Amino acid sequence: MSDQEILLVKIFRKYFLNAYKLIFSLDQKQADRFKEKNTYYYTQQHKDCHHEHKDDDRNCCGSFFAKVYIPEKERSALEQIVFEQLSKNNIRAKLPQILDYLQQRFNSIKKSGKKDNLQWDVETEVYILNEVLREGLQFYFLKEIRLEMQKEQYIDSKQQMLVATPQTWINKYPKIELNFLSADFMYDLMNTGWSVMNKFINNNDYCHALFKELDFLERDGRFEEVQTELQRDDKTFWLTLSQMDKDSFKNLYFISHILSALPYELNSKNKDLLVQISESYQISFFGGKDKKHKKHFDSSFDKKADTGKKFTFLYVVNPVTIEIEEQKITLQPDNIVGLMSRKIPYALQSNDGRAFLIRYFIDGPVTNIC
């Protein structure tokens, strides 16, 4: 590796990569735990320094939050993945792909700016380049970390301890019945591999209120472009139930909590499914009419392509068109679609100028059912 490449890796790690921010983007509560642990072990490693360390200035001993100081045996699975992704050796190995990704982002922004007749001088170019490095590296490594997390989830999908046992839900929420999915929905899902249910929440004002919350999150910059080989025009925002502010986003929390009951309900209605607990959600934003996500599988029976996903549920906030088995169906707000992730491919197309869709994936091992 040339001296320039070594210097580039050093600059990336010192000024643009931040382990805490990456973890925060995935799980805010775990990020807080990481910060506390990382601060403790950082202090232990640098307690012999003969000057004061301020919370926001630790440059004397290198970039603080870009590094994971927690010993390997003390790291969570996510912390270990982040540690491996931000290691010097990993960045060096992926440097050509990283630079190509950053170049594509820069060119795309420059092209859009000139198309909109925005002033493009040296000062603008330097500013955009800095933003591309800051945001682009964040997005690139978030994608890499999520891919590694999917591999971990695939391994976890074979572990019995994660099975969503109905009694666990009943003990925790004795007043909330596991009866969100109709008998007709379950029959079609088990016999054809997919099903659609109307009026899932059955409240005419609910989706409008939910749209307002999701629209705020999108305008606040929470969604990111999907960098993948799959052709898709949507932006996505991943979050977990524990990350949600119940007061500020009560409608989002409400639907997410109901979706989290579905693994327990599926197992209560078919004990052979062995699906697992899930409290993670991918929100899709289609920013214009006719935006698409081409036909694809969310998982596979092929071990090399198996993501561990067994069921995919799509909760519709704005009208979208779904294509399943050569059928095109216009979905309305408050519809929910369920499909077997390894069996049924699907495509999506937005019908509105601003459309949101909540994707909820349920993991589980391969069985004779799906």
Residue frames relative to the residue before (quaternion, step in Angstrom):
aa qw qx qy qz dx dy dz
M 1.0000 0.0000 0.0000 0.0000 0.00 0.00 0.00
S 0.4671 -0.7006 0.4697 0.2654 3.56 -0.92 0.97
D 0.6552 -0.5036 0.3843 0.4115 3.56 -1.29 0.31
Q 0.6279 0.5469 -0.3331 0.4424 3.58 1.06 -0.76
E 0.6596 0.4998 -0.3058 0.4707 3.57 0.99 -0.82
I 0.6271 0.5259 -0.3296 0.4706 3.58 1.01 -0.80
L 0.6569 0.5040 -0.3010 0.4731 3.57 0.98 -0.88
L 0.6405 0.5360 -0.3240 0.4444 3.60 1.00 -0.82
V 0.6373 0.5162 -0.3186 0.4753 3.58 0.99 -0.85
K 0.6477 0.5246 -0.3088 0.4581 3.57 0.99 -0.87
I 0.6532 0.5074 -0.3071 0.4707 3.59 0.98 -0.86
F 0.6274 0.5379 -0.3342 0.4531 3.59 0.95 -0.89
R 0.7260 0.4572 -0.2518 0.4478 3.55 0.77 -1.07
K 0.7083 0.4782 -0.2728 0.4418 3.59 1.00 -0.78
Y 0.8322 0.2775 -0.0995 0.4696 3.57 0.88 -0.95
F 0.8102 0.3262 -0.1380 0.4671 3.60 1.06 -0.59
L 0.7171 0.4059 -0.2568 0.5050 3.60 1.16 -0.36
N 0.0217 -0.8109 0.5813 -0.0644 3.52 -0.86 1.01
A 0.3703 -0.7649 0.4869 0.2018 3.57 -0.35 1.27
Y 0.6405 0.5377 -0.3262 0.4407 3.57 0.97 -0.85
K 0.6794 0.4901 -0.2973 0.4581 3.61 0.86 -0.92
L 0.6260 0.5315 -0.3385 0.4593 3.58 1.03 -0.73
I 0.6735 0.4730 -0.2933 0.4864 3.58 0.90 -0.91
F 0.6233 0.5517 -0.3326 0.4432 3.59 1.03 -0.82
S 0.6417 0.5322 -0.3201 0.4500 3.60 1.04 -0.76
L 0.7252 0.4247 -0.2255 0.4929 3.57 1.19 -0.55
D 0.7946 -0.0835 0.1056 0.5921 3.58 0.99 -0.81
Q 0.3217 -0.7982 0.4782 0.1751 3.57 -0.19 1.29
K 0.6543 0.5129 -0.3214 0.4533 3.59 0.94 -0.83
Q 0.6674 0.4774 -0.3099 0.4802 3.58 0.94 -0.82
A 0.5967 0.5619 -0.3582 0.4471 3.58 1.13 -0.63
D 0.6447 0.5134 -0.3212 0.4666 3.59 0.99 -0.79
R 0.6469 0.5008 -0.3165 0.4802 3.58 1.02 -0.80
F 0.6258 0.5396 -0.3283 0.4577 3.56 1.03 -0.83
K 0.6527 0.5279 -0.3159 0.4422 3.58 0.89 -0.96
E 0.6646 0.5105 -0.2973 0.4575 3.56 0.95 -0.91
K 0.6931 0.4641 -0.2771 0.4769 3.58 0.88 -0.97
N 0.6674 0.5152 -0.3066 0.4417 3.56 0.92 -0.94
T 0.6222 0.5352 -0.3308 0.4658 3.58 1.05 -0.76
Y 0.6482 0.5265 -0.3177 0.4491 3.57 0.95 -0.89
Y 0.7364 0.4189 -0.2518 0.4678 3.59 0.74 -1.03
Y 0.5630 0.5665 -0.3816 0.4653 3.58 1.18 -0.50
T 0.6662 0.5073 -0.2936 0.4612 3.56 0.90 -0.99
Q 0.6448 0.5276 -0.3227 0.4492 3.57 0.99 -0.83
Q 0.6938 0.4804 -0.2786 0.4584 3.57 0.98 -0.85
H 0.7860 0.3117 -0.1493 0.5126 3.60 1.12 -0.64
K 0.3275 0.7828 -0.4820 0.2185 3.60 1.18 0.41
D 0.6585 0.5106 -0.3161 0.4536 3.59 1.21 -0.33
C 0.4239 0.6830 -0.4836 0.3463 3.60 1.29 0.09
H 0.3532 -0.7751 0.4942 0.1739 3.59 -0.93 0.89
H 0.6762 0.3922 -0.3291 0.5297 3.57 0.99 0.85
E 0.6005 -0.5978 0.4053 0.3432 3.54 -1.24 0.42
H 0.2574 -0.7370 0.6057 0.1542 3.56 -1.12 0.79
K 0.2041 -0.7572 0.6084 0.1218 3.55 -0.72 1.03
D 0.6461 -0.5650 0.3552 0.3704 3.57 -1.15 0.67
D 0.7809 0.3334 -0.1734 0.4989 3.57 1.00 -0.79
D 0.7508 0.3142 -0.2014 0.5450 3.60 1.22 0.18
R 0.1762 0.7938 -0.5568 0.1696 3.57 -0.04 1.27
N 0.2559 0.8262 -0.4767 0.1570 3.57 1.21 0.46
C 0.5351 0.6430 -0.4132 0.3598 3.57 1.14 -0.45
C 0.7767 0.2715 -0.1432 0.5500 3.56 1.07 -0.68
G 0.7043 -0.4306 0.2639 0.4988 3.55 1.15 0.51
S 0.6642 -0.5025 0.3681 0.4132 3.54 -1.27 0.24
F 0.4424 -0.7635 0.4109 0.2292 3.56 -0.50 1.23
F 0.8134 0.3014 -0.1659 0.4691 3.57 0.38 -1.20
A 0.5268 0.6108 -0.4302 0.4054 3.62 1.21 -0.02
K 0.7354 0.3883 -0.2110 0.5136 3.56 1.21 -0.43
V 0.3244 -0.7021 0.5974 0.2120 3.53 -1.27 0.51
Y 0.1584 -0.8213 0.5460 0.0465 3.55 -0.44 1.24
I 0.4976 0.6723 -0.4159 0.3571 3.56 1.28 -0.25
P 0.4923 -0.6589 0.4709 0.3188 3.65 -0.82 0.88
E 0.6455 -0.5702 0.3404 0.3771 3.58 -1.05 0.78
K 0.6834 0.5006 -0.3040 0.4359 3.61 0.87 -0.87
E 0.6898 0.4676 -0.2728 0.4808 3.60 1.23 -0.40
R 0.5598 0.6391 -0.3804 0.3651 3.62 1.24 -0.24
S 0.4407 -0.6293 0.5646 0.3017 3.52 -1.23 0.59
A 0.6923 -0.4556 0.3393 0.4451 3.58 -1.29 0.18
L 0.6668 0.4946 -0.3043 0.4671 3.59 0.95 -0.86
E 0.6443 0.5194 -0.3263 0.4568 3.60 0.94 -0.82
Q 0.6428 0.5155 -0.3243 0.4647 3.58 1.03 -0.74
I 0.6363 0.5214 -0.3283 0.4642 3.58 0.98 -0.81
V 0.6578 0.5026 -0.3053 0.4707 3.58 0.93 -0.92
F 0.6207 0.5453 -0.3346 0.4533 3.59 0.97 -0.85
E 0.6934 0.4758 -0.2766 0.4651 3.58 0.86 -0.96
Q 0.6686 0.5130 -0.3051 0.4436 3.59 0.96 -0.86
L 0.7518 0.3919 -0.2118 0.4861 3.61 1.00 -0.79
S 0.4102 0.7099 -0.4776 0.3158 3.58 1.24 0.19
K 0.6275 -0.5539 0.3919 0.3819 3.57 -1.16 0.61
N 0.6718 0.5168 -0.3091 0.4313 3.57 0.86 -0.94
N 0.6625 0.5066 -0.3136 0.4541 3.57 0.97 -0.82
I 0.6634 0.4957 -0.3092 0.4675 3.59 0.94 -0.87
R 0.6270 0.5323 -0.3352 0.4595 3.58 1.01 -0.78
A 0.6770 0.5057 -0.2933 0.4471 3.57 0.93 -0.92
K 0.7569 0.3782 -0.1907 0.4976 3.58 1.06 -0.76
L 0.3389 0.7957 -0.4625 0.1952 3.57 1.27 0.01
P 0.6522 0.5041 -0.3501 0.4449 3.68 0.84 -0.76
Q 0.6663 0.4892 -0.3040 0.4737 3.61 0.95 -0.85
I 0.6359 0.5355 -0.3263 0.4498 3.57 1.00 -0.83
L 0.6864 0.4847 -0.2864 0.4603 3.57 0.84 -0.97
D 0.6300 0.5250 -0.3318 0.4663 3.58 1.04 -0.74
Y 0.6438 0.5235 -0.3077 0.4655 3.57 1.01 -0.86
L 0.6754 0.4887 -0.2912 0.4693 3.58 0.91 -0.92
Q 0.6304 0.5355 -0.3275 0.4568 3.58 1.03 -0.78
Q 0.6452 0.5178 -0.3176 0.4634 3.58 0.98 -0.83
R 0.6531 0.5061 -0.3132 0.4682 3.60 0.95 -0.84
F 0.6579 0.5128 -0.3080 0.4576 3.57 0.92 -0.90
N 0.6713 0.5012 -0.2951 0.4594 3.59 0.88 -0.95
S 0.6424 0.5322 -0.3201 0.4491 3.56 1.02 -0.82
I 0.6674 0.4875 -0.2976 0.4778 3.60 0.96 -0.88
K 0.6494 0.5223 -0.3123 0.4560 3.57 0.96 -0.86
K 0.6487 0.5162 -0.3095 0.4658 3.57 0.97 -0.86
S 0.6690 0.4968 -0.2985 0.4652 3.58 0.95 -0.91
G 0.6445 0.5353 -0.3179 0.4439 3.57 1.02 -0.83
K 0.6825 0.4730 -0.2889 0.4764 3.57 0.90 -0.90
K 0.6123 0.5503 -0.3458 0.4502 3.57 1.10 -0.73
D 0.7225 0.4099 -0.2299 0.5070 3.59 1.07 -0.76
N 0.4719 -0.7161 0.4041 0.3182 3.58 1.34 0.28
L 0.3070 0.7442 -0.5274 0.2715 3.56 1.05 0.79
Q 0.5641 -0.5974 0.4432 0.3584 3.57 -1.11 0.66
W 0.0330 -0.8059 0.5909 -0.0172 3.58 -0.82 0.99
D 0.1564 0.7794 -0.5851 0.1607 3.55 -0.08 1.33
V 0.7587 -0.3687 0.2596 0.4702 3.58 -1.30 -0.09
E 0.6477 0.5298 -0.3214 0.4432 3.57 0.94 -0.87
T 0.6500 0.5061 -0.3046 0.4780 3.57 0.99 -0.87
E 0.6622 0.5218 -0.3086 0.4405 3.56 0.91 -0.93
V 0.6445 0.5106 -0.3180 0.4721 3.60 0.98 -0.81
Y 0.6510 0.5173 -0.3144 0.4579 3.57 0.96 -0.88
I 0.6749 0.4902 -0.2930 0.4673 3.60 0.88 -0.98
L 0.6307 0.5364 -0.3368 0.4485 3.58 0.99 -0.80
N 0.6477 0.5135 -0.3147 0.4666 3.57 0.98 -0.85
E 0.6639 0.4981 -0.2979 0.4716 3.58 0.99 -0.87
V 0.6290 0.5293 -0.3312 0.4631 3.59 1.03 -0.76
L 0.6497 0.5042 -0.3155 0.4735 3.58 0.97 -0.82
R 0.6895 0.4920 -0.2860 0.4481 3.56 0.88 -0.96
E 0.7628 0.3585 -0.2034 0.4983 3.58 0.73 -1.04
G 0.6424 0.5571 -0.3278 0.4117 3.58 0.98 -0.84
L 0.6650 0.4835 -0.3051 0.4805 3.58 0.93 -0.86
Q 0.6108 0.5440 -0.3450 0.4604 3.57 1.06 -0.73
F 0.6931 0.4735 -0.2778 0.4672 3.58 0.83 -1.01
Y 0.6383 0.5408 -0.3356 0.4331 3.59 0.95 -0.86
F 0.7414 0.4102 -0.2432 0.4721 3.57 0.79 -0.97
L 0.5503 0.5606 -0.4062 0.4668 3.60 1.18 -0.36
K 0.6401 0.5190 -0.3193 0.4680 3.57 0.98 -0.83
E 0.6730 0.4969 -0.2962 0.4608 3.59 0.89 -0.94
I 0.6532 0.5121 -0.3106 0.4632 3.57 0.98 -0.86
R 0.6555 0.5088 -0.3176 0.4589 3.58 0.96 -0.83
L 0.6176 0.5315 -0.3494 0.4627 3.60 1.04 -0.69
E 0.6583 0.4898 -0.3054 0.4831 3.57 1.00 -0.81
M 0.6298 0.5284 -0.3312 0.4631 3.57 1.05 -0.74
Q 0.6176 0.5368 -0.3412 0.4627 3.59 1.06 -0.70
K 0.6299 0.5185 -0.3348 0.4715 3.59 1.03 -0.75
E 0.6382 0.5154 -0.3202 0.4738 3.57 1.03 -0.81
Q 0.6451 0.5191 -0.3149 0.4640 3.57 1.02 -0.84
Y 0.6077 0.5443 -0.3525 0.4584 3.59 1.08 -0.71
I 0.6494 0.4929 -0.3141 0.4864 3.58 0.99 -0.81
D 0.6602 0.5196 -0.2996 0.4521 3.55 0.96 -0.94
S 0.6043 0.5980 -0.3612 0.3831 3.59 1.07 -0.69
K 0.6660 0.4803 -0.2999 0.4856 3.57 1.26 -0.25
Q 0.5915 0.5934 -0.3556 0.4142 3.57 1.30 -0.08
Q 0.4437 -0.7288 0.4612 0.2434 3.58 -0.66 1.14
M 0.6086 0.6009 -0.3653 0.3675 3.61 1.01 -0.71
L 0.6876 0.4871 -0.2865 0.4558 3.59 1.16 -0.46
V 0.4203 0.7168 -0.4673 0.3018 3.59 1.24 -0.03
A 0.4132 -0.7122 0.5184 0.2309 3.57 -0.97 0.95
T 0.1010 -0.8176 0.5658 0.0335 3.57 0.03 1.26
P 0.5338 -0.6716 0.4093 0.3106 3.62 -0.72 1.04
Q 0.6374 0.5485 -0.3440 0.4178 3.58 0.97 -0.76
T 0.5819 0.5774 -0.3712 0.4362 3.58 1.14 -0.59
W 0.6593 0.4914 -0.3009 0.4830 3.57 0.97 -0.87
I 0.6541 0.5267 -0.3126 0.4440 3.58 0.90 -0.93
N 0.6556 0.5096 -0.3085 0.4639 3.58 0.99 -0.82
K 0.7118 0.4609 -0.2495 0.4677 3.55 1.01 -0.87
Y 0.8040 0.1143 -0.0229 0.5831 3.58 1.00 -0.89
P 0.0824 -0.8616 0.4988 0.0453 3.61 0.54 1.14
K 0.7006 0.4657 -0.2747 0.4656 3.61 1.15 -0.48
I 0.6629 0.4640 -0.3072 0.5009 3.61 1.28 -0.09
E 0.2771 -0.7987 0.5171 0.1337 3.57 -0.33 1.28
L 0.4142 -0.6773 0.5492 0.2611 3.55 -1.17 0.64
N 0.4419 0.6773 -0.4498 0.3791 3.52 0.48 1.26
F 0.2602 0.7921 -0.5086 0.2149 3.57 0.93 0.92
L 0.7247 0.3992 -0.2205 0.5167 3.59 1.15 -0.63
S 0.4374 -0.7209 0.4772 0.2476 3.57 -0.78 1.04
A 0.6485 -0.5169 0.3911 0.3990 3.56 -1.28 0.38
D 0.6456 0.5173 -0.3204 0.4614 3.60 1.00 -0.81
F 0.6252 0.5377 -0.3291 0.4600 3.57 1.03 -0.83
M 0.6848 0.4847 -0.2869 0.4625 3.58 0.84 -0.99
Y 0.6313 0.5390 -0.3407 0.4414 3.59 0.97 -0.81
D 0.6878 0.4708 -0.2834 0.4742 3.59 0.86 -0.96
L 0.6413 0.5393 -0.3299 0.4348 3.58 0.95 -0.85
M 0.7184 0.4473 -0.2488 0.4710 3.58 0.90 -0.93
N 0.7552 0.4141 -0.2162 0.4599 3.61 1.05 -0.67
T 0.7757 0.2799 -0.1729 0.5386 3.59 1.10 -0.60
G 0.5271 -0.6454 0.4027 0.3787 3.58 1.23 -0.31
W 0.8007 0.1008 -0.0795 0.5852 3.59 1.24 -0.12
S 0.0097 -0.7979 0.6025 -0.0193 3.54 -1.24 0.45
V 0.2132 -0.7505 0.6123 0.1279 3.55 -1.27 0.50
M 0.0906 -0.7906 0.6049 0.0296 3.56 -0.99 0.89
N 0.3121 -0.7484 0.5592 0.1728 3.58 -0.86 0.97
K 0.8527 0.1650 -0.1074 0.4838 3.55 -1.31 0.43
F 0.0237 0.8427 -0.5344 0.0613 3.53 0.77 1.10
I 0.7396 0.3103 -0.1874 0.5671 3.59 0.94 -0.92
N 0.1994 -0.8292 0.4920 0.1750 3.56 1.20 -0.68
N 0.5458 0.5319 -0.4371 0.4776 3.53 0.86 1.12
N 0.4232 -0.7596 0.4370 0.2303 3.57 -0.45 1.23
D 0.7315 0.4313 -0.2394 0.4706 3.61 1.04 -0.66
Y 0.5017 0.7101 -0.4098 0.2758 3.56 1.21 -0.41
C 0.7036 0.4774 -0.2891 0.4398 3.62 0.71 -1.03
H 0.6028 0.5455 -0.3585 0.4588 3.59 1.09 -0.62
A 0.6714 0.4823 -0.2914 0.4814 3.59 0.95 -0.86
L 0.6395 0.5172 -0.3183 0.4715 3.59 1.04 -0.78
F 0.6152 0.5534 -0.3429 0.4447 3.58 1.01 -0.82
K 0.6396 0.5376 -0.3310 0.4385 3.60 0.93 -0.85
E 0.6630 0.4960 -0.3105 0.4669 3.59 0.96 -0.82
L 0.6837 0.4772 -0.2877 0.4713 3.58 0.90 -0.91
D 0.6155 0.5453 -0.3367 0.4587 3.57 1.06 -0.76
F 0.6263 0.5262 -0.3306 0.4707 3.59 1.03 -0.77
L 0.6661 0.5082 -0.3042 0.4533 3.59 0.90 -0.92
E 0.6558 0.5060 -0.3165 0.4622 3.59 1.00 -0.79
R 0.6875 0.4675 -0.2853 0.4768 3.58 0.90 -0.90
D 0.6334 0.5233 -0.3163 0.4743 3.57 1.25 -0.39
G 0.5547 -0.6646 0.3589 0.3492 3.58 1.30 0.12
R 0.3975 0.7459 -0.4629 0.2670 3.60 1.17 0.39
F 0.6754 0.4952 -0.2958 0.4595 3.60 1.14 -0.55
E 0.1396 -0.7970 0.5845 0.0603 3.56 -1.13 0.66
E 0.5777 -0.5761 0.4470 0.3668 3.54 -1.20 0.52
V 0.3993 -0.7072 0.5330 0.2375 3.55 -1.10 0.73
Q 0.1476 -0.7831 0.6012 0.0594 3.54 -0.63 1.17
T 0.3314 0.7333 -0.5105 0.3030 3.55 -0.11 1.31
E 0.5938 -0.5663 0.4258 0.3813 3.54 -1.25 0.31
L 0.5792 0.5660 -0.3819 0.4454 3.58 1.23 -0.32
Q 0.4100 -0.7081 0.5182 0.2489 3.57 -0.93 0.89
R 0.2599 0.7542 -0.5660 0.2080 3.55 -0.45 1.19
D 0.3342 -0.7749 0.5163 0.1455 3.54 -0.98 0.95
D 0.5651 0.6287 -0.3897 0.3655 3.58 1.21 -0.17
K 0.3304 -0.6588 0.6237 0.2604 3.50 -1.41 0.24
T 0.2049 -0.8117 0.5393 0.0912 3.58 -1.06 0.64
F 0.1220 -0.7478 0.6489 0.0693 3.49 -1.33 0.49
W 0.1770 -0.7856 0.5884 0.0723 3.56 -0.62 1.17
L 0.1678 0.7730 -0.6066 0.0803 3.56 -1.05 0.70
T 0.3624 -0.7146 0.5564 0.2200 3.54 -1.29 0.37
L 0.6742 -0.4948 0.3586 0.4148 3.55 -1.26 0.35
S 0.6638 0.5241 -0.3080 0.4357 3.58 0.99 -0.81
Q 0.6280 0.5524 -0.3334 0.4350 3.60 1.20 -0.45
M 0.6332 0.6067 -0.3279 0.3514 3.57 1.10 -0.68
D 0.3680 -0.6908 0.5850 0.2122 3.49 -1.11 0.84
K 0.3734 -0.7727 0.4707 0.2049 3.59 -0.33 1.26
D 0.6919 0.4852 -0.2818 0.4544 3.57 1.05 -0.70
S 0.7309 0.4287 -0.2426 0.4724 3.59 0.84 -0.97
F 0.7946 0.1740 -0.0747 0.5769 3.58 1.10 -0.69
K 0.0204 0.8634 -0.5026 0.0391 3.53 0.83 1.06
N 0.6611 0.5061 -0.3206 0.4516 3.62 1.01 -0.69
L 0.6350 0.5070 -0.3199 0.4873 3.57 1.05 -0.76
Y 0.6463 0.5058 -0.3211 0.4726 3.57 0.97 -0.82
F 0.6300 0.5655 -0.3305 0.4173 3.58 0.96 -0.88
I 0.7177 0.4238 -0.2659 0.4844 3.61 0.73 -1.00
S 0.6337 0.5371 -0.3381 0.4423 3.60 1.02 -0.75
H 0.6441 0.5149 -0.3197 0.4667 3.58 1.02 -0.79
I 0.6410 0.5084 -0.3249 0.4745 3.60 1.00 -0.77
L 0.6459 0.5163 -0.3235 0.4601 3.58 0.94 -0.86
S 0.6383 0.5437 -0.3336 0.4310 3.59 1.03 -0.75
A 0.6071 0.5542 -0.3523 0.4474 3.61 1.25 -0.30
L 0.5547 0.6754 -0.3838 0.2981 3.59 1.14 -0.57
P 0.6165 0.5260 -0.3838 0.4427 3.68 0.92 -0.60
Y 0.6501 0.5069 -0.3093 0.4741 3.59 1.01 -0.81
E 0.6642 0.5022 -0.3072 0.4608 3.57 0.99 -0.82
L 0.6285 0.5313 -0.3360 0.4581 3.59 0.98 -0.80
N 0.6876 0.4689 -0.2864 0.4746 3.59 0.89 -0.90
S 0.6294 0.5325 -0.3454 0.4484 3.60 1.08 -0.61
K 0.7310 0.4161 -0.2261 0.4913 3.58 1.13 -0.67
N 0.7801 0.0523 -0.0636 0.6201 3.57 1.29 -0.23
K 0.2775 -0.8241 0.4744 0.1372 3.57 -0.05 1.33
D 0.6314 0.5582 -0.3357 0.4208 3.61 1.22 -0.35
L 0.5143 0.6682 -0.4181 0.3378 3.61 1.22 -0.16
L 0.1015 -0.8456 0.5142 0.1013 3.60 1.03 -0.84
V 0.2809 0.7677 -0.5332 0.2176 3.59 0.98 0.75
Q 0.4406 -0.7522 0.4610 0.1660 3.51 -1.22 0.64
I 0.6630 -0.4829 0.4082 0.4006 3.49 -1.37 0.34
S 0.0842 0.7846 -0.6113 0.0594 3.56 -1.02 0.82
E 0.0344 0.7850 -0.6173 0.0385 3.55 -0.93 0.96
S 0.5099 0.6056 -0.4266 0.4374 3.54 1.09 0.88
Y 0.0913 -0.8201 0.5645 -0.0218 3.57 -0.93 0.95
Q 0.1856 -0.7466 0.6270 0.1222 3.53 -1.16 0.72
I 0.1544 -0.7846 0.5962 0.0719 3.58 -0.62 1.14
S 0.1972 -0.7848 0.5803 0.0916 3.57 -0.79 1.05
F 0.1118 -0.7701 0.6255 0.0568 3.54 -1.09 0.82
F 0.1266 -0.7681 0.6258 0.0475 3.56 -0.78 1.09
G 0.1884 -0.8464 0.4939 0.0648 3.57 -0.28 1.28
G 0.7960 0.1757 -0.1552 0.5581 3.57 0.69 1.01
K 0.6022 -0.5669 0.4171 0.3768 3.54 -1.22 0.49
D 0.8366 0.2029 -0.1812 0.4755 3.56 -1.18 0.77
K 0.3516 0.6845 -0.5425 0.3369 3.60 1.11 0.59
K 0.1780 -0.8424 0.5080 0.0260 3.57 -0.89 0.92
H 0.1066 -0.6847 0.7056 0.1480 3.45 -1.51 0.21
K 0.3643 -0.7888 0.4462 0.2144 3.56 -0.25 1.29
K 0.6997 -0.4802 0.3247 0.4176 3.55 -1.28 0.39
H 0.1450 0.7872 -0.5760 0.1662 3.54 -0.84 1.03
F 0.3869 -0.6404 0.5988 0.2858 3.53 -1.40 0.20
D 0.3870 -0.7020 0.5408 0.2550 3.58 -1.11 0.63
S 0.7794 0.0595 -0.0549 0.6213 3.58 1.29 -0.23
S 0.2458 -0.7742 0.5688 0.1292 3.58 -1.25 -0.14
F 0.4905 -0.6172 0.5182 0.3317 3.55 -1.29 0.38
D 0.5535 0.5763 -0.3836 0.4630 3.58 1.29 -0.31
K 0.4843 -0.7059 0.4318 0.2843 3.60 -0.60 1.12
K 0.6454 0.5409 -0.3288 0.4275 3.60 1.04 -0.72
A 0.7652 0.3303 -0.1728 0.5248 3.59 1.13 -0.61
D 0.4772 0.6799 -0.4359 0.3465 3.59 1.28 0.01
T 0.2095 -0.7969 0.5588 0.0937 3.57 -0.64 1.15
G 0.5708 -0.5866 0.3835 0.4278 3.58 1.29 -0.14
K 0.5467 0.6279 -0.3975 0.3859 3.59 1.25 -0.32
K 0.1885 -0.7937 0.5729 0.0792 3.56 -0.93 0.96
F 0.7861 0.0651 -0.0314 0.6138 3.58 1.08 -0.78
T 0.1676 -0.7405 0.6427 0.1023 3.53 -1.21 0.70
F 0.0710 -0.7712 0.6316 0.0367 3.56 -0.92 0.95
L 0.1397 -0.7800 0.6083 0.0464 3.56 -0.96 0.94
Y 0.1130 -0.7798 0.6128 0.0591 3.57 -0.64 1.09
V 0.2911 -0.8063 0.5028 0.1112 3.55 -0.61 1.23
V 0.1898 -0.7879 0.5803 0.0799 3.56 -0.80 1.09
N 0.7730 0.1026 -0.0443 0.6244 3.58 1.11 -0.80
P 0.6551 -0.5295 0.3445 0.4145 3.63 -1.10 0.50
V 0.0844 0.7578 -0.6425 0.0764 3.55 -0.97 0.96
T 0.3520 -0.7045 0.5695 0.2356 3.55 -1.27 0.39
I 0.1222 -0.7812 0.6094 0.0587 3.56 -0.89 0.94
E 0.1899 -0.7598 0.6122 0.1093 3.55 -1.08 0.79
I 0.1023 0.7705 -0.6176 0.1201 3.56 -0.68 1.18
E 0.8508 -0.0430 -0.0037 0.5237 3.57 -0.87 1.01
E 0.7114 -0.4835 0.2294 0.4556 3.55 0.86 1.12
Q 0.5856 0.5377 -0.3911 0.4636 3.61 1.23 0.24
K 0.1824 -0.7561 0.6180 0.1147 3.55 -1.04 0.82
I 0.0381 -0.8107 0.5825 -0.0459 3.55 -0.63 1.20
T 0.2985 -0.7333 0.5818 0.1862 3.55 -0.88 0.96
L 0.2085 -0.7957 0.5631 0.0792 3.53 -0.52 1.25
Q 0.2700 -0.7695 0.5650 0.1255 3.53 -1.03 0.86
P 0.6672 -0.4789 0.3648 0.4387 3.61 -1.19 0.35
D 0.8073 0.2289 -0.2338 0.4912 3.55 -1.06 0.92
N 0.4541 0.6006 -0.4952 0.4334 3.58 1.21 0.48
I 0.0918 -0.7554 0.6397 0.1084 3.54 -1.25 0.45
V 0.1907 -0.7650 0.6097 0.0822 3.53 -1.04 0.91
G 0.0748 -0.7711 0.6303 0.0502 3.55 -1.02 0.83
L 0.0910 0.8009 -0.5884 0.0643 3.58 -0.96 0.78
M 0.5124 -0.6222 0.4993 0.3178 3.52 -1.25 0.54
S 0.4318 -0.7729 0.4067 0.2253 3.54 -0.38 1.32
R 0.7153 0.4460 -0.2599 0.4710 3.60 1.03 -0.71
K 0.7214 0.4662 -0.2309 0.4571 3.58 1.23 -0.47
I 0.8135 0.3016 -0.0974 0.4877 3.54 0.88 -1.00
P 0.2015 -0.7557 0.6097 0.1283 3.60 -0.69 1.07
Y 0.0341 -0.8013 0.5972 0.0110 3.57 -1.16 0.51
A 0.1982 -0.7439 0.6255 0.1268 3.53 -1.34 0.43
L 0.1993 -0.7810 0.5841 0.0956 3.56 -1.19 0.59
Q 0.0054 -0.7700 0.6380 0.0064 3.54 -1.22 0.63
S 0.3883 -0.7370 0.5037 0.2287 3.57 -0.83 0.99
N 0.2815 -0.7595 0.5673 0.1484 3.54 -1.19 0.65
D 0.7142 0.4084 -0.2303 0.5197 3.59 1.25 -0.39
G 0.6465 -0.5150 0.3948 0.4012 3.54 -1.32 0.22
R 0.7733 0.0639 -0.0268 0.6303 3.58 1.08 -0.76
A 0.0698 0.8248 -0.5496 0.1132 3.56 -0.36 1.25
F 0.1398 -0.7844 0.6019 0.0532 3.55 -1.05 0.90
L 0.0515 -0.7657 0.6409 -0.0139 3.51 -1.21 0.73
I 0.2227 -0.7682 0.5838 0.1398 3.61 -0.91 0.87
R 0.1524 -0.7817 0.6015 0.0618 3.56 -0.71 1.12
Y 0.0580 -0.7892 0.6112 -0.0180 3.52 -0.85 1.07
F 0.1289 -0.8169 0.5616 0.0262 3.56 -0.52 1.23
I 0.1520 -0.7779 0.6063 0.0639 3.54 -0.98 0.93
D 0.2991 -0.7753 0.5351 0.1517 3.59 -0.68 1.10
G 0.1949 0.7670 -0.6007 0.1134 3.50 -1.30 0.43
P 0.5690 -0.6150 0.4217 0.3466 3.59 -1.13 0.56
V 0.5798 -0.5443 0.4634 0.3909 3.55 -1.28 0.33
T 0.0090 0.7752 -0.6307 0.0347 3.56 -0.90 1.00
N 0.6978 -0.4548 0.3208 0.4510 3.58 -1.25 -0.08
I 0.6132 0.5456 -0.3510 0.4507 3.60 1.28 -0.21
C 0.7529 -0.2623 0.1961 0.5709 3.57 0.84 -0.98
